[in-house]
Amino acid sequence: MTAIEQYMIDTYRASQQGAPMPPPPGRDDVAVLRSLRTYAQARAVMDGRPARHPWRAALRRILVRPRAC
């Protein structure tokens, strides 16, 4: 069963029972990613490393096209 199917079943059940609707799937994904980034930066500071984000540099290497010489 997919997350959308489970969400639809839970929404129907909540409407039948008068309970609050469940949050849609994926609603908090961005918040989770931000908290992971904050945790990684805080951990780097506690370990004595710079608080730069290594994923940003890796993403930039992947997405930016190399310059022609």
C-alpha positions as CSV (number, residue, x, y, z in Angstrom):
1,M,0.0,0.0,0.0
2,T,1.4,3.4,-0.9
3,A,1.5,6.4,1.4
4,I,-1.3,8.1,-0.6
5,E,-3.6,5.1,-0.3
6,Q,-3.0,4.9,3.4
7,Y,-3.6,8.7,3.7
8,M,-6.9,8.3,1.9
9,I,-8.0,5.5,4.2
10,D,-7.0,7.5,7.3
11,T,-8.8,10.5,6.0
12,Y,-12.0,8.5,5.4
13,R,-11.7,6.9,8.8
14,A,-11.2,10.3,10.5
15,S,-14.2,11.8,8.7
16,Q,-16.4,8.9,9.8
17,Q,-15.3,9.1,13.4
18,G,-15.2,12.9,13.7
19,A,-11.5,12.9,14.5
20,P,-9.0,15.5,13.2
21,M,-7.7,14.8,9.7
22,P,-4.2,13.3,9.4
23,P,-1.4,15.4,7.9
24,P,-0.8,14.7,4.2
25,P,2.3,12.6,3.3
26,G,5.4,14.7,2.7
27,R,4.2,17.8,4.5
28,D,7.1,17.9,6.9
29,D,9.9,16.7,4.6
30,V,11.5,20.1,4.2
31,A,11.4,20.6,8.0
32,V,13.1,17.3,8.5
33,L,15.8,18.1,6.0
34,R,16.4,21.5,7.7
35,S,16.7,20.0,11.1
36,L,19.2,17.4,9.7
37,R,21.3,20.3,8.3
38,T,21.2,22.2,11.6
39,Y,22.2,19.1,13.5
40,A,25.1,18.4,11.1
41,Q,26.3,22.0,11.5
42,A,26.0,21.9,15.3
43,R,27.9,18.6,15.4
44,A,30.6,20.1,13.2
45,V,31.0,23.0,15.6
46,M,31.1,20.7,18.6
47,D,33.8,18.6,16.9
48,G,35.9,21.7,16.1
49,R,35.3,21.6,12.4
50,P,33.9,24.5,10.2
51,A,30.1,24.6,10.2
52,R,29.9,24.6,6.4
53,H,27.5,22.2,4.9
54,P,29.3,19.4,2.9
55,W,26.1,18.5,0.9
56,R,25.9,21.9,-0.6
57,A,29.4,21.6,-2.1
58,A,28.6,18.1,-3.4
59,L,25.4,19.2,-4.9
60,R,27.2,22.2,-6.6
61,R,29.8,19.8,-8.1
62,I,27.0,17.6,-9.5
63,L,24.8,20.4,-10.9
64,V,27.3,23.0,-12.2
65,R,28.6,22.2,-15.7
66,P,32.4,22.2,-16.0
67,R,33.8,25.2,-17.9
68,A,35.2,24.7,-21.4
69,C,38.9,25.5,-21.5
